């Protein structure tokens, strides 16, 4: 057994190095470990003094504030992969939690300019969009029109999808520009010509991307980005749109007698 140990001397040294961290004693280095421990204890006595209690290292999760008090460090921010892994697991266990209804509603003040509206997002952020009529139908062109917001939604969804998929594929993005265009005939919405279509008739999305990686991974990125873009797929597979109205006609309300 002694010969085998001598034959594997180099390998044993490597194993000793792997098994030690911060001066932890190993079976192969018992003697040297005792020497290191003794020196460490002697150094600790010189620092703390004979009557002081031995010092111990603070937990890694604690930091010392300016006033000397210890506070708990904030947990590390989860990566995108970690966030999505938790969400995917949640949706697998509870499929009903994956069914979401997004909504917006108008918060326009009455009595103002009929060419301008305010639309609020329902949810945590509560963002309010200022939207105006297009200059082609009498607007001032100082606000985005609803068509602009529609195209912005398509472009934003496409860009976000590209960036998320690229991150999942570990493909760097050096430059990314997404442009969305839509064609429409103003005569339709102004009821000038009955045969003119109302709304966008053609949509185009152009992507300019600078990245680096294998060609097959870049092709996979673009294919996945098109497939998983929510707004793009909504337009490709038109959902049913329902319109309902709850009207209160004040002209028909009874008038109180004097």
Secondary structure, 3 states (H helix, E strand, C coil): CHHHHHHCHHHHHHHHHHHCCCCCCCCCCHHHHHHHHHHHHHHHHHHHCCCCCCCCCCCCCEEECCCCCEEECCCCCCCHHHHHHHHHHHHHHCHHHHCCCCCEEECCCCCCCCCEEEEEECCCCCCEEEEECCHHHCCCCCCCCHHHHHHHHHHHHHHHHHHHHHHHCCCEEEEEEEEEEEEECHHHHCCCCCCCCCCEEEEEEEEEEEEECCHHHHHHHHHHHHHCCHHHHHHHCCCCCCCCCCCCCHHHCCCCCC
